[in-house]
Amino acid sequence: MIALMIKIFGMRLFDEDMWELLFKFALDALLMLVLIRLIYYPIHRKKDYLFTYFLFNILIFFLCILLNNVKLSIGFAFGLFAIFGILRYRTEQISIKDMTYLFTVITLAVINALVSKKISIAELLFTDGMILLVTYSLEHLWLTRHEAMKQITYERIDLVRPERRADLIDDIRTRLGITVSRIEIGRIDLLRDTVQLRVFYYEDEQGFRSYNELPPDDGDD
């Protein structure tokens, strides 16, 4: 009781809400461990995104839960979605699936941080569990084949015509050494005679491992 009454610069040294914060953070951290480390990473093998997703989740969680204590309206949560919804990493193009995981990370942080005492723990666990279950089902049960993508600048602009699509695929297959599933044609630069291509392929059909699947260099050579 004494600790509850001690104040430093007008702030209480300890508050009973601290236990609620610890519970919510532990639940959110567990969900992130399952979602990113056990569901996302074994398939996509993007270590840089582990850092991004975990830190995004933690920052948004604490931002929401601390600012929510000053009685901001629930519109704050939707404003946060709007801010991060227009977010773009300028150094690298993010795939649709990676962006979906980013939104899932934000959603879990907001849900677990801003859930009110009117919501039971059972309802909260059900909501979190369904998000994980649906994500796992889509990744491991339904979408069992994972399509990878390479974006390249291609100089043989004469092959992008619809009637020469077969020749285009054969040329890409020969150059990259991959079995192409489909190709999307992007911006065409007639001045430089180049075109931006997005080449899609199934990793399980290739005879090599992608860069993200290679073991780290231990520097012993």
Helices and strands as residue ranges (DSSP letters): H 2-5, E 7-8, E 11-12, H 17-32, I 33-40, H 41-44, H 47-68, H 75-85, H 96-114, H 121-136, I 137-142, E 147-154, G 157-160, G 162-164, H 165-176, E 180-189, E 194-202, G 203-205, G 211-213
